[in-house]
């Protein structure tokens, strides 16, 4: 089930205004995510400048998606971070290409 499909139970059960986190337990640190993005863009994994973390800056962010799963029965389509990222990245590329074509055709 995708995140977009996950919104269905909200509207069906009248819970649109209750804060709920969406997550698939695919915890990664910022460096791992950045290196995956660079790889997908065809860049070397070290093509970035490392900066020292700010004092008090969180090293990771935890998401507890249990409410979405327990109360609404939602399950993530992807539990493998890399596979889910690949799908979202490719969807973003495709959407950008389609959007660019539409924008250019509207200008004509």
Buried (B, 14 or more C-beta within 10 A) or exposed (E): EEBEEBBEBBEEEEBEEEEBEBBBEBEBEEEEEBBBBBBBEEEEEEEEEEEEEEEEEEEEEEEEBEBBBEEBEBEBBBEEBBEBBBEEBEEEEEEEEEEEEEEEEEEE
